Structures are given as structure tokens and as C-alpha cells.
Amino acid sequence: MDHIVTVQDAVTAFGDFMEPTDAELDAIEREMPVILAGVELLDAQIITLDRTPTELDNRRIRRARRRALAARVALVNRAAGASLPGGAA
């Protein structure tokens, strides 16, 4: 007869170092506006998958694209401004 044993120790033995670091969490926080804008764009596109887009749908998608682009530009500008000496952007 084979005994069934738990593998809890083997599964959780590596749990501590698999958590995100503070630097990774900060990077996610900085990129959150870009992520949310991308989700908004994706939502607008999903709405039109099973039907012909109306003018309202087209406006919603264009607006979401502009927001996603603006969020990406803002993120790049913040990163570039932080890396320049003297705070010049």
C-alpha cells in the first residue's frame, strides 16, 4: 500500500523569493495608467466584435486610443525626465 503524502512543504518552500520586489511593485504602479488605458481600449474593441460598429462605438474606440497613447507618452516623458541630470525634460 502506498501512502499519500502532502507536498505542501515542497510547494511553499519557494514562496518567499517568488514574491515581487518593491522595485517591481513600484514599476507596476508607475505603469498602471497605461495598463488601465489599454484595458479601456480593449473593452471598446470587444464591444464591436459581434456587430457592426456604430458612430458611437467608433468615437469610443478613437477616444480610448487617444487615452492609451497619451498615457504611454506621459510614462515615457516621466522616465526620460527622471533620467536627465538637473531635472531638465
Secondary structure, 3 states (H helix, E strand, C coil): CCCCCCCHHHHHCCCHHHCCCHHHHHHHHHHHHHHHHHHHHHHHHHHCCCCCCCHHHHHHHHHHHHHHHHHHHHHHHHHHHHHCHHHCC
